[in-house]
Amino acid sequence: WEAMDLARTITRLQPRFPRAWAFHGWNLAYNISVATQTPEERWQWVDSGVRLLRNEGIPKNPNDMLLHRELAWILLHKVQGRMDDANNYYKARFAREWTVAVGPPPERSKENRERSKYIEESAARMDLIASGVGTVEELRAKYPLAGELADALLKDAKIDIRTAEGRLKLLEQRELIRSVQRRMRLLKLGQSGIPPEVIPEVARMFSDPSIVQNGLMPLIAHVRKRVLVEQYNMEPERMARYIRKYGPLDWRHPAAHALYWSAKGVEAGQNRVQDQNRSDFDFINTDRIAIHALQELYRTGVVQYDILMPQRFFVQMTAPDFIKSYDDNVQELLDREAEQMKLTKGVDMAGRVYRFYSAGYENFLADAIVLMYRRGQLDEARAYKDKLASWEGRNLNDYRQEAIRTMDLEEYVAEQIKERTNAPNLALQEVYGSLQGAFYNGLLAGDDELFRTQYEFARKFHRVFMEQQYRQTNVDPNDPGRMAGVMSANFADVAGQVLYMTIELLGPIDGSAIFSRAPEEARLVAFDLIELGMERDEKGNIIASDMQRLCPEPAGFKAFRARREEEFNRKKIERGNQEIK
């Protein structure tokens, strides 16, 4: 707390001195946070460091590249990274905060499965927020029903959208109700069917479709825009532009924010840089954070999170959409590196046998090749391998890499995975990629041998990874550790989560074909998640649907559910007994 007071005093005395802000933000997020004993306390200090830079330092120094880079680094390394014992808690808290702020991204379906369509749908959602009116008075004038709804919220639910607290409260209620609606028809339930977190008056207001369409949507757009601009110092227009440039960013993921702030910092620097001050701008290392953020989004950019069940329904998974994103943007960074090195150092990068960005791109292509191979997309894997072998910008300093590039695809993949159990991100890619390949290209295609091979490879890789990385931590004895926390220590949970996501993507018909053929351990976990999304009547009974008919309850599910509930409640009690100092 003394450090907080010192930080406030120093930054008030020298608000235009960026290094003071950078130091204190880093000190709060790194040094002070690890001196505490619980995940909740640690997150409090990490979040304080983020807010100090984002909400105070950058607004007072809007064109300073250093502060943008420092903020991006904290988000990418401290929050999304795995060096802190409490990193899994950070990610879940971050996911909740941004579920409230902007909501979940569009659901993937057959209609938007194509990458370009999904990117445009994601950007269009952000465009809607960006188009929100700026003030309550303007909202009333343009959308009278939204003004009436705001008055009713204040009168009946004590939610005042004119205040920061009230805006966040409304958005939280919006996402809580959205979560409930995924499981049951909330509007047909009596009050007893509404979870205690949901304000009944708000649920009733949202029951009229005309109010939702003509009043709630403009109101939510207005509130989200004000939250982003006033409370997070972020620009919805820029967020939409970055989605179109970099890919379907899920703002519940810390790496999406790391990409936002690093890219914004580079753009701010480019507006200020001149020949006489070019050496003051570190474009290379700021760009490096952006490209690392894209790589992290490729590895973990799909976020599953339920605001009503955060402990049981949070996972990050591989997002192949970002392979092309990395591919499309790396040349821009290589060109900027070459320009800066030539102007500031007099070095011609074209003649170098080794470049950092080239090394990063080669590693990324190697990851993409292995993932495509594991998913059974052999044509894509061969295409990336050919690109790696023929890319003019590749490094030439390691003769062993040249030999590896000449191997056939199977040999190349075998060589690449030798050390992958030591790298959490790569291990996650191996397990999830193998499971996706097993379900898509094995079960759906009727290739039982391919399924068995891919599924058992995922199981063995998961077991080896857990044996090597399982470490209990002092900060949370119930957590398997910062490295093993990359994925559940229970392979059945991992397989079930991937199966569930596959069914969600393919829909009831194709999804049921996979579900019926999947191993029992995966079906039990997947059905647990599927059942939560089934519609229910006023008594809480499941309403007959295509999903219920095509994905019936597996034998032994009730006993399985009881064991899961018992384990969940036990951990919750143990967690509650920890002292927070």
N, C-alpha and C positions, 0 to 999 in steps of 0.2 A: 504493500500500500504506500510505503514511503517512495518507492520507485515510481508509482503512478503520479504522486504529487510532484516529484522532481521532473517527470516527463512533461506534465502540464505546465509547470513553471518555465522550464527551459524553452519549450516550443512556443509559449506565449511571448517570451522575450525575443526569440529569434524565429518567427514563423516562416521567414523566407530562406532559412538555412536548411536545405534538404537533408543533409547528413545527420542533423539532430533528430529529425523525424525517423529516418531510416534506422538509426541506432536504437532509439527507444521502442520502436515497433518490434524490431528483432529481439530486444532484451525481454520484452513482455512475452512474446510468443515462444521463445526458446529457453532463456535462462530461468526466468521466474516460474514458468509453467512446470518445469520438471522438478522443481523443489516441492511441489504439492503431492498429495498421496492418493487422490481419487480422480477418475476420469472427469467428473463434473467440475472439479476445481481446475484441472488442467485446461479443459476447454474454455473455462471462463477467462483464463489469461491468454491463451492462443487467440481467442476471439477479440480480446482487448487489443492485441497487437494489430490484428487485421483492421479493426475499426479505427484505430488511431491513424493508420496510413490512409485507408480508403475514405473515411468520413471527415478527417481533419487535415492531414498532411497534404494529400493530393489536391483538394479544393483550394488550398492556399498556395500551392505550387503546381498548377494544372498542366504545365508543359515540361515538367522535370522528368526525364527518363529514368533517373535513379530510383525515384520513389515508386514508379510504376513497376520497375523490375523487382524491387524488394518485396512489394506486395504480391506480385505474381509468384515469386519464389516461396514465400511463406505458404501460400495456398497450395502450390504444387508439391513442395517438399515436406512441410510440416503437417498439413491437413490431409492431403491425398497420399503422401509418402508413407513408408512403413518403418521409419526409424524410431518413432515414439511408441511406447508400450500402449498408449491409449488411442492409437490412430483409428481403430475401428469405431470407437465412440465418437471421435471427431467427425468421421464421414457420415454416420447416422444423424448426428445433430445438424450437420450442414444440409443433409438431404431434407430434414424436416423444415428447417428455416426457409429453404428455397422452394419446397413444395407449397408452403404458405405464400411466399412472395410472388411466384409466377405460375404455380400449378405444374402438374406433370406434362410432359410432351405429348403429342398426339400418339394414340395407340397405333401400332403397326398392323396392317391388314393386307389382304390381297390387293386392294385398290391402291395402296400407297407403298407397296413392297419395293418398287423400283426406287433406287437411291434418290434420283433427281426429284421425283414426286414427293418423297417424304421430306426432303430438305425444304421444298417450297411450302409444303403444308406447315412445317415447323416455323418457317420464317413468317408465314401469313399470320400465325397466332401472335407472334411478336409485333407484327405490323398493327394488329388490332389494338394491342396495348399502347403502341406508339401513337395511334390515332385518338386515344382517349382525351376528353376535354380536360383543360388544366385546372379549373377552379370549380367549386361547388355551385357558384352562381351560373357559370356557363353550362354546367350540367343540367341545372333546373330549366334554363332557357331552352336548351336544345332537346332535352329528353324529360318532359314533365313527369312521366311515370317513374323515372329514376329518382327524381326529386322527392316524389311522394314516398317511394320506398325508403329513401334515406331518412325522412321524417318518421316513418313507422319504425325503423330500426332504432332510432333514438328514443322514441316514446315507449315501445314495447320491450326492447331488448337491451336498452341502455348502451347502444353502440353508436358512438359519435364519429362519423367519418371525417369530421373537420380536424380531428386529433390523430397523431401518429399511432397512439395506442388503439384508438377505435378502428383505424384502417386495418391494422394487423389483426385485430379481433374479428373483423368481418371476413377477411381472407382466410383466417383459420377456420371459421365456421363453414365457409364455402368448401374448403377441402375436406373437412370432416364429413360434411353431408355427401360430397362426391364419393368419399370412401365407402360410406354406408350404402349409397345407391349401387355400388358395384356388387353388393351382396344381396340386397333385398329391395323391394319397392317401398322405399321409405314413406312415400306419400300415402300408402294404403295401411300403414301401421298405426296403431294407437300410440299414445304417448309412452306406454311401457316399452315399446319396441325401439325407442330412440336412445342411443347411448348417452350416458350422463355428460359427456363432453359437448354434446350438441344442445344449443339453446332451443327449447321447443318453439318459441315464438318465431325464431328465424326459420326453422324447418317448415312451419306453417306458411310463412311468407313465400317460401320458395316452392310451394306446392302448386301454384297457379302457373301453367305454361305461358300464358300471355305476359305475366309479370317477369318470368325468367327471361323471355326473349326480348321484351321491349323496355324493361326496367332494370333487371339484374345485370344483363350483359353490358350495357353502357356504364352502369355503376361500377361493376368490377373492373372494367377497362380503365376508368378514371382513377380508381383506388390503386390498382397495380402500378399505373404510370407514376402516381405521386409517391408511392413507396419506393420504386426504383430510383426516381430522380432525387427525392428529398432524403430518403433514409439510407440509400446505398450508393448515391453519387454515380449512378449508371444511366446510360442513355438507351432507351428501347430501340431507337432508330439504328444506333450502332450495333446493338445486339442482333437485330434482324439482318443487318448487312453482314455481320460476321458469320451468321448461320449460312447465308448464301455463299460466302467465300470459303468457309472452313468445313462445313458439314452440319449434320443435325445435332447441334449442341444441346445437351440436356443440362440446364442450369442448376440442377440438383447435384451436379458433379463438380468438385473443386477444380479439376483441370480445365473445365470450360471457363471458369473465372480467371485462372492463371493465363489462359490464352487471350482472354478479353483484355486484361490489364497489360500484358506484355505487348500485344499488337497495338493497343492504344498508345502505349509509351513510345513505340517506334514511330507511329504516325505523328505524335506531338514533337518528337525530336527532329523529324524530317522537315517540319514546318519552321524550325528555328535554326537548323544547321546552315552554316556558311563556310566558305573556304577557310577563313581565318580562325574559326572555332571548331572545325570538324573533329579535331583530336579530343574534344571534351565530350563527345557523344559515343557511347559504347553500344553501337548497334549490334555488334556480333554477339555479345553475351545476352542481350535482351532478346534478340531473335532466337537464341539457343533455348531460352525458356519456352518460347512459343512452339518450337518444333518438338521439344520434350513433352509439352502439354498435348500436342496432337498424337504423339506416340502413346501417351498414357490413355488418351481417349480411345484409341484403337484397342488397347488392351483391356480396358475396364469401362468403356463409355456407356454401356447399357445399364441403367440403374433400375432396380426393382425396389420400390419403397411404398409402404402403406402407413399413413399417418396414424391410423388407429391401432396398428400392430407393429410398431417399429422394431421391437426386439425379435419378432418372428419372421418379418417380411422385409429384409433389407439385404440386397446383394448387388455387386457390380460384376458385369460380364463383358466378354469380348464384343467389340463393335466393328465388324469388318468394313462398315461404311467409311471409316476414317483411313483405310489403306489408300484410297484414291485422294483423300484430303491431303495426306502427307505427300503423296506423289505430285499433286498439283501445285503445292506451295514450296517445296524444297528448293526449286530452281531460283525463285525470287530471293530466298535467303542466301544462296550461293552467290548470286550476282551482287547482292549488297555487301557481302563479306569481301568479295574481290575488289569492289569499288573502294571500300574503306581502307583495306590493306594497301592498295596502290596509292591512295591520296595521303595517308598518314604515315605509312612506313616505307613507301617506295617499292613495295614487294609485288611482283606479278604472280598471282596465285595460279595462273594457268600452267606454269611450269613446275608446280610442286607435286611431289610424289605422294604427299599425305596432307589431307585437309580434315578438320574435325567434322564439318558437316557431311563430307563424303563418307567418313567412317560411320556416322550416325545413320545415314541413308542406307548404307550397305547392311548394317545391323537390322534396320527396319525391314528391308527387303527379305532378309533371311527369316525374320519372324513371320512375314506374310507368306512366304513359301511354305513354311512348316504348318501354319494354320490352315492354309488352303488344302494342303496335303491331308491333314488330319480330318478336315471336313469332307474329304472325298472329292473336292473340286480340283481334279488333277490338271485339267487344261489351264486353269488360272495359275496353279502352282508352277507349271512348266513355263508359262508366259513370264511370270516374275523372275524365274530362275534365268531365262534367256536374257531378260532385261539386265539383271545383275551382272551376267557374264559379259554383256556387250556395252554396258553403260560407259560412255566416254569419260565421265567424271570420277570413276572409281579409283581408289588408292592403289598404288603399285609397290608399296614398301614391303609387303609380306608375301613372299613367294608361296607360302602354304595356302593362302587364300586363293591364289591363282589356280593352284592344283584342285582345290575344293570346287571351284566354279566349273571345272571341266568334268566333274563326276555326273553320273546319271541322277535322276531325281531321287530315287530311293536311297542311294548311297549318300547323297547330299543331306537329306533329312536325317539319316542315322548319325552323320557326323555332327549335325547341329544340336541334337538333343542330348549329347553326352553330358553336358554340364548344366542342363536346364533345371534339375531339381534344386540347385543352389540359388536360383533366381526366382523369387515369388511371382513376379509378373509373368515370366515365361512359363512357370509351372501352371499358373491359372490358364494361360493360353493353351497349353498342352491338354489339360484335363477338359476344359470346356469345348475346345475345338474337336477333340476326339468324341465327346458325347454328342455334339451337334452332328458330326459326320455319321455317328452310329445311328441316330434317329432319322436324319434326313435321307441319307444314302444307303442305310442298311435296312431299317424297319419299313420305311415308306416305300422303298424300291423293291422290297421283298428279298433282299440279299442277306440272308441269315449269317453267312460266314463273315461278310464285311461287318455286320453289326457286332457279332461276337468278338471279332478281333479289336475293333475300335473301343467297344465298351470295356473289355478286359484290360486293354492298354491304359484307359483312363483310370480304372481301379488301381492297377499296379503303380502307375505314376503318382496317383494321389497318396497311396500308402507310403511310398518311398519318401515323398515330399514331407508328409506329416512326421515320419520317423526322424527325419533330419532336422525339421524346423520346429517341432513342438517344444515350446518353452512357456512355462507359467511365468507371470510377471507380478511384481509387487503391487502395481497400481490396480490390477483387477485379477484376483486369483481364479475367477470363473472364465476368464478369457484364455484361449489356447496360445496367446502370444501375438506379438506384432507381426511376425512372419507367417505363422500358421493361420492367422486371421484373414489371410487373403481369401480363403474359402473355408467352408465348414469342415471340421475334423471328421464328420460323419459322411462317408462317401454317398450313402443313400440320399442324404439331404441334397447334395450337389447334383446327383443324377436326377432327382425328382424336380428340382428347380429348373434344370435345363429342359426336362420333358414338359413341364408346365408351360414354359415360354414357347416351346415348339408348337404345342397345341394352340396356344393363344394366337400365334402368328398364322398357322395354317387354317384355323377354323374347325368347326365340329366334325366335318366329314373326313378330311385327311387327318385331322388330329385324333379322331377316334381310332383310325387304322393304326396309328403309332401307339396310342394308349393301350389298345387291346393286346399288342404284341410285346410291350415293354416288360422288363422284369418286375416282379411284384414289389421289390423294395423301392423302385422308382415310382411305380403306380400309386403306392400308398401316400407318398409325399406329395406327388402331383395332385392326387384327388383331394387331399387336404386343402390345397390352394384353390383348386377348381370349385370345391363346395362353397368356399367363402364368397365366390362370385355368383352363386346361383340365386335366382329370385325366390322370395318367400311370401307367403300370405300373411294375413293379420295375426295369425297365431304362431308365426315363425316357421311353418312347415314349407319345405321346398316345393315350388310350383313346377309341375312337369314341363320339361323343355327338351329341345334337341340335345343340348349338352348333357343333361341327365340321362337321356335315353342312349346316347352314343358313347358316353363315358360313364358307365354304371359304377356303383360303389364296389370296390374290390372286397373280396372275402377277408375278414379279419380287420376291416378298417376301424370299427368301433373300439376294439381293444388297442389298436395302434394309436388312435386319437386320444384315448384315455392315458396311455403311457406318455405321449407328448405333452399333454396338459399337466400331468403330474411333474414331469421334468421341468417344464417351463415355470410352474409355480414354485418348485423347490429352489430353482436358481433365483427367482424373483425375491424370495424370502431371504436367501443368503446375501443377495445384493443389497437388500434393505438394511441388513444388520451391520454393514460397514459404516464406520464412523467417518463423518465429513468434518474435517478440522477447519 
